[in-house]
Amino acid sequence: MKNKKASHVGFVLSFVIFVTFLVFLFSILGSPIKFSRNNSPLLDYLEIEFENRFISNLTKLTITSPINHNKNCIKIDNQDLELTDLNAVVKDVNNIIIHSKILSQDLLFDWAEENDYFKIYYSEDLNLGEDDVGDDCYNLQNSNIKSIKEDYYFSKKKIESFFEDYEEDYENLKVELNLPISNEFGLSFTDSNKAVIKETGDKEVTTDVYAREIPIQYFTQTAEINSGFINIKVW
């Protein structure tokens, strides 16, 4: 009797072990291998790659208004400040964009007495001012320069350019990024409220998709600094 009970228990135990083995085998062979959402080597790689591609320099120059002069515009020597070959956006105390233009190595912009100071942003990714500003301007003195601050942000212009490349020649972009042939990727760019600014088109997906959301600060072509997200998907 004891031998029969022992035999029955052994049979049940063997069956359970066999079923467990089949479930394990199916999880490995019957579905794609999954990797951790936060530790995917491919997501890590793309995050670094996008940072290198999208981050850009933004230099902010703050100046106090010159006094006792009869000019209606100000001229800044960009070469003297080592800020040549960059576009610029000039804003007043109310953060309103002021007419400006770059002439040779100089930045010229309108001046009004009610402004105590001006903020000037320099970057290759800003809109180039080409407004009607006179050439007979007050030459800014070093004493009027309050501060020069250099920061790095994601550039909206560079992000949007990447989306254009994605839509126009996705396969070539994959080669440029050195991505494995067997892998695909997509991404979206959203503002701080998760409203979509740009996103890649839908592609046929027959396997699991892994994603990562990267919080960013980005600047626009008018030097507005905003918060948002880059969402990367790989499969």
C-alpha positions as CSV (number, residue, x, y, z in Angstrom):
1,M,0.0,0.0,0.0
2,K,2.8,2.4,0.9
3,N,4.6,1.6,-2.3
4,K,1.5,2.5,-4.3
5,K,1.1,5.8,-2.5
6,A,4.8,6.6,-3.1
7,S,4.5,5.7,-6.7
8,H,1.4,8.0,-7.1
9,V,3.2,10.9,-5.5
10,G,6.2,10.4,-7.6
11,F,4.1,10.3,-10.8
12,V,2.4,13.6,-9.9
13,L,5.7,15.2,-9.0
14,S,7.3,14.1,-12.3
15,F,4.3,15.5,-14.2
16,V,4.5,18.9,-12.5
17,I,8.2,19.0,-13.3
18,F,7.6,18.1,-16.9
19,V,4.8,20.8,-17.3
20,T,7.1,23.4,-15.7
21,F,9.8,22.5,-18.1
22,L,7.5,22.8,-21.1
23,V,6.3,26.3,-20.0
24,F,9.9,27.4,-19.6
25,L,10.8,26.0,-23.0
26,F,7.9,27.8,-24.6
27,S,8.8,31.1,-23.0
28,I,12.2,30.8,-24.5
29,L,11.4,29.4,-28.0
30,G,7.8,30.3,-28.5
31,S,8.1,34.1,-28.2
32,P,10.8,36.7,-28.8
33,I,13.5,37.1,-26.2
34,K,12.6,40.1,-24.0
35,F,15.0,42.5,-22.5
36,S,14.6,44.9,-19.6
37,R,12.9,48.1,-20.4
38,N,15.5,50.1,-18.6
39,N,18.6,48.1,-19.5
40,S,18.3,47.5,-23.2
41,P,21.7,48.0,-24.9
42,L,19.9,49.2,-28.0
43,L,17.8,51.8,-26.1
44,D,21.0,52.9,-24.3
45,Y,22.8,53.3,-27.5
46,L,20.0,55.3,-29.2
47,E,19.6,57.6,-26.2
48,I,23.3,58.5,-26.3
49,E,23.2,58.8,-30.2
50,F,20.2,61.2,-30.1
51,E,21.7,63.3,-27.4
52,N,24.9,63.7,-29.5
53,R,22.8,64.6,-32.6
54,F,20.1,66.9,-31.0
55,I,22.0,68.8,-28.3
56,S,23.2,72.2,-29.3
57,N,25.0,75.2,-27.8
58,L,22.9,78.3,-26.8
59,T,24.8,81.3,-25.5
60,K,22.9,84.1,-23.7
61,L,24.4,87.6,-23.5
62,T,22.8,90.1,-21.1
63,I,23.6,93.7,-21.6
64,T,22.5,96.9,-19.8
65,S,21.2,99.7,-21.9
66,P,23.7,102.4,-22.8
67,I,22.8,105.9,-21.7
68,N,23.4,109.5,-23.1
69,H,23.6,108.7,-26.8
70,N,21.5,109.8,-29.7
71,K,21.6,106.5,-31.7
72,N,18.5,104.4,-32.3
73,C,20.3,101.1,-32.6
74,I,23.1,99.2,-30.9
75,K,26.1,97.3,-32.6
76,I,27.9,94.4,-31.0
77,D,31.2,93.1,-32.3
78,N,30.6,89.3,-32.5
79,Q,34.2,88.6,-33.4
80,D,35.4,90.4,-30.2
81,L,33.1,88.1,-28.2
82,E,34.1,85.0,-30.2
83,L,30.5,84.5,-31.3
84,T,31.0,84.8,-35.1
85,D,29.2,82.6,-37.6
86,L,26.2,82.2,-35.3
87,N,22.6,83.4,-35.7
88,A,21.2,85.6,-33.0
89,V,17.8,86.5,-31.5
90,V,17.5,89.7,-29.5
91,K,14.8,90.2,-26.8
92,D,13.8,93.1,-24.6
93,V,12.9,93.2,-20.9
94,N,9.4,91.8,-21.7
95,N,10.9,88.9,-23.7
96,I,9.6,90.4,-27.0
97,I,11.8,89.9,-30.0
98,I,13.5,93.0,-31.3
99,H,14.4,93.8,-34.9
100,S,18.0,92.7,-35.6
101,K,20.4,91.7,-38.3
102,I,24.0,90.5,-38.7
103,L,26.2,92.7,-40.8
104,S,29.7,91.2,-41.5
105,Q,30.9,90.3,-38.0
106,D,28.5,92.6,-36.2
107,L,25.1,92.2,-34.6
108,L,22.9,95.3,-35.0
109,F,19.5,95.7,-33.3
110,D,17.0,98.4,-32.5
111,W,17.3,100.3,-29.2
112,A,14.6,102.0,-27.2
113,E,15.1,104.1,-24.0
114,E,12.4,102.2,-22.0
115,N,14.5,99.0,-22.0
116,D,16.8,98.6,-19.0
117,Y,18.5,95.6,-20.5
118,F,18.5,93.2,-23.4
119,K,18.9,89.5,-23.8
120,I,20.8,88.2,-26.8
121,Y,20.8,84.5,-27.8
122,Y,23.4,83.0,-30.1
123,S,23.3,79.6,-31.8
124,E,23.6,78.1,-35.2
125,D,20.0,76.7,-34.7
126,L,18.3,80.1,-34.3
127,N,16.5,82.1,-36.9
128,L,18.7,84.6,-38.6
129,G,17.6,88.1,-38.1
130,E,17.3,90.1,-41.3
131,D,15.2,93.0,-40.3
132,D,15.5,96.6,-41.4
133,V,18.0,98.1,-38.9
134,G,20.1,101.1,-39.6
135,D,23.9,100.9,-39.9
136,D,24.8,104.0,-37.9
137,C,24.6,102.4,-34.4
138,Y,26.1,102.9,-31.0
139,N,29.1,100.6,-30.5
140,L,28.5,98.6,-27.3
141,Q,31.1,99.0,-24.6
142,N,32.4,96.1,-22.5
143,S,31.1,97.9,-19.5
144,N,27.6,97.4,-20.7
145,I,28.0,93.6,-20.8
146,K,26.4,92.2,-17.7
147,S,26.9,88.5,-18.3
148,I,27.7,85.8,-20.9
149,K,26.3,82.4,-20.2
150,E,26.8,79.3,-22.3
151,D,24.3,76.3,-22.0
152,Y,23.5,73.2,-23.9
153,Y,19.9,72.2,-24.8
154,F,18.1,69.9,-27.2
155,S,17.6,71.9,-30.5
156,K,14.1,71.7,-31.9
157,K,15.5,72.5,-35.3
158,K,17.8,69.5,-35.2
159,I,15.1,67.2,-33.9
160,E,12.7,68.1,-36.6
161,S,15.4,67.7,-39.2
162,F,16.0,64.2,-38.0
163,F,12.3,63.4,-38.4
164,E,12.5,64.6,-42.0
165,D,15.5,62.3,-42.7
166,Y,13.5,59.4,-41.1
167,E,10.6,59.9,-43.4
168,E,12.7,60.5,-46.6
169,D,15.2,57.7,-46.3
170,Y,14.7,55.5,-43.2
171,E,16.9,52.6,-44.4
172,N,19.9,54.9,-45.1
173,L,19.3,56.5,-41.6
174,K,19.5,53.0,-40.0
175,V,22.9,52.4,-41.8
176,E,24.1,55.8,-40.6
177,L,23.1,55.0,-37.0
178,N,24.9,51.6,-37.3
179,L,21.7,49.7,-36.3
180,P,21.4,45.9,-36.7
181,I,19.5,44.9,-39.9
182,S,17.1,42.8,-37.7
183,N,16.1,45.8,-35.5
184,E,13.7,48.7,-36.3
185,F,13.1,51.9,-34.4
186,G,10.7,54.8,-34.2
187,L,10.4,57.9,-32.0
188,S,8.2,60.8,-31.0
189,F,8.8,64.3,-29.8
190,T,6.2,65.7,-27.3
191,D,5.9,68.8,-25.3
192,S,5.6,68.9,-21.4
193,N,1.8,68.1,-21.7
194,K,2.6,65.0,-23.8
195,A,1.1,66.6,-26.9
196,V,2.8,65.3,-30.0
197,I,5.1,67.8,-31.9
198,K,6.6,65.2,-34.2
199,E,6.4,61.4,-34.5
200,T,7.5,58.8,-37.0
201,G,5.0,57.1,-39.2
202,D,3.5,53.7,-38.2
203,K,5.4,50.6,-39.3
204,E,4.3,47.0,-39.3
205,V,5.4,45.4,-36.0
206,T,5.3,41.7,-35.5
207,T,7.2,41.4,-32.3
208,D,7.4,43.1,-28.9
209,V,8.1,46.8,-28.8
210,Y,10.3,48.3,-26.1
211,A,10.3,51.9,-25.3
212,R,12.0,54.6,-23.2
213,E,10.9,58.2,-22.4
214,I,13.6,60.8,-22.0
215,P,12.7,64.1,-20.4
216,I,14.5,67.0,-22.2
217,Q,14.8,70.8,-22.3
218,Y,14.8,72.2,-25.8
219,F,15.0,75.6,-27.5
220,T,13.1,76.8,-30.5
221,Q,14.4,78.9,-33.4
222,T,13.1,82.0,-31.5
223,A,15.1,81.1,-28.4
224,E,12.2,79.9,-26.3
225,I,13.3,77.2,-23.8
226,N,10.7,74.5,-23.2
227,S,10.4,71.1,-21.5
228,G,9.3,68.0,-23.3
229,F,10.1,64.3,-24.0
230,I,11.8,62.2,-26.6
231,N,10.2,58.7,-26.7
232,I,12.2,56.0,-28.3
233,K,10.8,52.6,-29.5
234,V,12.7,49.6,-30.7
235,W,11.6,46.2,-31.9
